[in-house]
Amino acid sequence: MDIPLAAVAKEIAGAATWGGLTGFQWAIMGAAIAFIGGGMGSAIGITYVSSVASGILVEDPEKFGSLLPLIAIPGTQGIYGLITAILVTFFFNLDKLSGHSGMLVFFACLPVGFVCCVSAIFQGLTAAGASGMVARRTEELGKAMVLPALVETYAVFALVLTIYLFTRIPK
């Protein structure tokens, strides 16, 4: 039985991939999902709290400094997505990453991509509610910050899990 040389070359090239993608492609796709999820959720969350804060600031512009932390806090998930995307390049030699390991990198990025997207949105909603507290009593900013900070916990857990999973992937 004659096996054409082109078929053998194709089979060898296919062995370096997983699901048709190279390790580099899988890893970059995971990094992109982490960044996009965190950034998208942060943009939505900041929009929610900003629309409430804008109404408060129309009535009392002096509250800007007190409201700024509440406006900014949903943006942290975008930072976690960026950190994850950058860590992909630090943890792994992408040019030599096997298809299987690249797919594991992809799956390790999913906690940040999905949890940060959802938590940033809900953190924005929580911060919007806390803004009403600051509107009435500026001195209660510390208590108001605790509410969205509780939502932040799960984004931090997602980042920690992703970093831990990175340490378990064969390089």
N, C-alpha and C positions, 0 to 999 in steps of 0.2 A: 504494500500500500504506500503510495507516494503522498507525502504531506508537503504542500507547497510552502516554500520558504516564507512567503508573506503571511501565511496563517500562523506559522511558528512565531514570527516577529510580533504579530498582533497579540498572541497569547502571552508572550513575555511582557509586553507593554501593559497588558491588562492586569497582570499580577501585581503591578506597582500601584494599582488603583483600588479603591473600595467603592463599590456602587457606581463605577465609572468615573469617579473623581479622584484626583491625586490628593495626597495628604495636605499639600499646600492649599489646594482649593477648599477642602473641608475646613481647615483651620481658619482661613480667611473668611469663609462664609460664617463660621461661628463668631469670630471677632466682629464682623459686620452686624450680625443679629444682636449681639450684646450692646453694641454702640447705638444701633437704631432703636432698639427697645427702650433703653435708658433715656436716650435723647427725646424720643417721641413722647414717652410718659411725662418727662420733666416739662416739656413744652406745654402739654395739656394741663398738667397740675399748676404750673405757674400762671397759666391763663385763667384758671378758675379763681385762684386767690387774688390775682391782680384785678379782676373785674369787681370783686367785693371791695378790695382796698381802694380802688379808684373812687368808688362812691363815698367811702369814708373820707378820703383826702379832699374831695370837693368841699365837704363841710368843715374839715379841720386839717389844713395842710401841715400843721405842726406835728401831726402823728406819723409823718413819713418815716422818721428814724425808728419808731417803735414797730411799724408795720413791715419794714424792710426784711427783718429775719424771717417773718412768716411768708413773705412773698418769695424769698430766695430758697427756702428749705426744700421744695420739691425739685429743685435743680440738682440736688446731690446725686440723684439716681442717674442722671446723665453723666455725671463725673464717674460713677461706678462703672458705667458702660464703657467710657473712654479708658479707664484704668484696665478693665478686662481686655479690651482690644489691644492695648499696648503690651500687657503682660503676655499675650499670645506670642508676640515676637521675642520677648525676653526669655520665656521658658523653653521655647522650641526652636530648633534649627529648621525653619520652614522648607528650605530647599531639599533637605534630606528626610523629611517626615514621611513615614509610610502612610499608605492610604488608610489603613486600620487606625493608626495613631491619630491621624488627622480627623477621622470621624469621631474619635473619642474627645478630641479638643472641641469639635463642634458641639457635642452633647454637653460637655463641661461648661460651655458658654451659655447654654440655655437658661440656667437659673437666673443669671443676671439679666439676660434679655427679657424674659417674661415677668419675673417678680418685680424688677425695677420699673418696667412699664406700668404694671398695674398699681404698684405701691405709690409711684409718683402721682398718678391720677387721684388716688384716694387721699394721699397726703395733701394735695392741693385743695381737695374738698374739705378736709379736716382743718387745714390752715385758714380756709375761707370762713369757716364757723368760728375759729379762734379769733379771727380779725374783729368780729363783732364784740368779743369780750374786750379787746384792746380799745375799740372805739368808745366804749362806755367808761372803761377804767384802765387808763394807760399803765398804771402801776402794776397791773396784773399780767404784764407781758411774760414774765417767767412761767406762770401757771399756764398761760395760753400756749407757750412753746412746747410744753410737755405733751400736749395732745398730738400734734403732728410728729413729734419725736418718737412716739410709740409706734407709729406706722413705719418710720425710718428703720426701726429694728429689723424688719423683715428684709429690707433691701441690703442691710449690712450682713445678715445671715446668708443671703444669696451670694454676695461677693466672697464671703469667707468660704462657703461651700465650693464655689468655682475655683478659687485659689487652691484649696485642698485637693480637688479633683485634678487640677493641673499637675500637682506633685505626684500623683499616682499613675500618670500616663507615661508609657515607655517612649523615650525620646529616640 
